[in-house]
Amino acid sequence: MKIENFSYTYGTRTIFDQVDLYFEDCQLNFILGENGVGKSTLLDCIADVDGKRGNNFIGFPKPNEIAYLSQGNNFNFELTVQDILQFMKQLHGIISFKVPVVIKKILHVKFGNLSGGERRILLVFINTIIDKDLYIFDEPESGVDLKHAQEIFDWFRELTEQGKTVIITTHKLDNIYDTDNVIYLKNPREVLSDSYLKVKSRMAF
Ligand SMILES: Nc1ncnc2c1ncn2[C@@H]1O[C@H](COP(=O)(O)OP(=O)(O)OP(=O)(O)O)[C@@H](O)[C@H]1O
């Protein structure tokens, strides 16, 4: 998948200016860059939120074939975790899955009573079990402890083993392998798309 000659502005503010970006199929693709550089904007464009995707987006699945967990997603506070899993099963095609221990522990808790980290883990988990072609996560490990952040990345890698493509924004570099594809947003005109091994020596943070 690739985006050619990509430009995006908010009013007079230029976020992307004629850049090319490459994504690897069936792999983890990490979008890196400083706060405010445009990572979430790029994800919204890929997921076609509010029709933001232009015709220079090549090879991406249709919006209804994409699972997208943005930073603001939530559920009704009165639903228990079990209700939510049931609801998602009715609403979407679901990949066969085993309920992980971290989710089993909170099955009967209402969404509104979960901790911030537990909510995030649940939201990430749900987005990994719905059957889509492309999975997009905006800072999935935000507020999640180190052990469970590692587990979340195991779920993502299992998706790629099933032939799925995953795109993730993150500020934490610990879960990136040298062979993973990285899209490093340096500034509106400068983007590096390559293996993490090749990109990391040129990253400024
Ligand atoms: N709807 C909007 N209208 C105007 N400016 C916006 C809008 N949404 C985002 N921006 C601006 O565009 C820039 C890119 O925002 P974006 O959320 O894509 O950054 P980001 O790289 O995801 O940042 P972070 O790492 O802090 O989450 C920011 O400077 C932000 O203030």
The ligand as an SDF file (V2000), in Angstrom:
LIG
                    3D

 31 33  0  0  0  0  0  0  0  0999 V2000
   -9.3190   19.6090   13.1170 N   0  0  0  0  0  0  0  0  0  0  0  0
   -8.1850   20.3040   13.1810 C   0  0  0  0  0  0  0  0  0  0  0  0
   -8.1520   21.5940   12.8350 N   0  0  0  0  0  0  0  0  0  0  0  0
   -7.0020   22.3040   12.8670 C   0  0  0  0  0  0  0  0  0  0  0  0
   -5.8050   21.7770   13.2250 N   0  0  0  0  0  0  0  0  0  0  0  0
   -5.7850   20.5070   13.5800 C   0  0  0  0  0  0  0  0  0  0  0  0
   -6.9600   19.6950   13.5800 C   0  0  0  0  0  0  0  0  0  0  0  0
   -6.6290   18.4460   13.9760 N   0  0  0  0  0  0  0  0  0  0  0  0
   -5.2980   18.4910   14.2240 C   0  0  0  0  0  0  0  0  0  0  0  0
   -4.7990   19.7120   13.9800 N   0  0  0  0  0  0  0  0  0  0  0  0
   -3.3980   20.1260   14.1030 C   0  0  0  0  0  0  0  0  0  0  0  0
   -2.6390   19.3570   13.1790 O   0  0  0  0  0  0  0  0  0  0  0  0
   -1.3960   18.9410   13.7470 C   0  0  0  0  0  0  0  0  0  0  0  0
   -1.2880   17.4350   13.6230 C   0  0  0  0  0  0  0  0  0  0  0  0
   -2.2140   16.8520   14.5380 O   0  0  0  0  0  0  0  0  0  0  0  0
   -2.2100   15.2680   14.8010 P   0  0  0  0  0  0  0  0  0  0  0  0
   -3.2490   15.0060   15.8330 O   0  0  0  0  0  0  0  0  0  0  0  0
   -2.3250   14.5890   13.5090 O   0  0  0  0  0  0  0  0  0  0  0  0
   -0.7320   15.0870   15.3930 O   0  0  0  0  0  0  0  0  0  0  0  0
   -0.0540   13.7870   16.0350 P   0  0  0  0  0  0  0  0  0  0  0  0
    1.2520   13.6130   15.3210 O   0  0  0  0  0  0  0  0  0  0  0  0
   -0.9990   12.6540   16.0420 O   0  0  0  0  0  0  0  0  0  0  0  0
    0.2370   14.3010   17.5110 O   0  0  0  0  0  0  0  0  0  0  0  0
    0.3360   13.5030   18.9180 P   0  0  0  0  0  0  0  0  0  0  0  0
    1.6180   12.7210   18.8920 O   0  0  0  0  0  0  0  0  0  0  0  0
    0.4010   14.6250   19.9190 O   0  0  0  0  0  0  0  0  0  0  0  0
   -0.9050   12.6690   19.0780 O   0  0  0  0  0  0  0  0  0  0  0  0
   -1.3740   19.4510   15.1800 C   0  0  0  0  0  0  0  0  0  0  0  0
   -0.5560   20.5650   15.2750 O   0  0  0  0  0  0  0  0  0  0  0  0
   -2.8350   19.8190   15.4800 C   0  0  0  0  0  0  0  0  0  0  0  0
   -2.9030   20.9410   16.3100 O   0  0  0  0  0  0  0  0  0  0  0  0
  1  2  1  0
  2  3  1  0
  2  7  2  0
  3  4  2  0
  4  5  1  0
  5  6  2  0
  6  7  1  0
  6 10  1  0
  7  8  1  0
  8  9  2  0
  9 10  1  0
 10 11  1  0
 11 12  1  0
 11 30  1  0
 12 13  1  0
 13 14  1  0
 13 28  1  0
 14 15  1  0
 15 16  1  0
 16 17  2  0
 16 18  1  0
 16 19  1  0
 19 20  1  0
 20 21  2  0
 20 22  1  0
 20 23  1  0
 23 24  1  0
 24 25  2  0
 24 26  1  0
 24 27  1  0
 28 29  1  0
 28 30  1  0
 30 31  1  0
M  END
$$$$
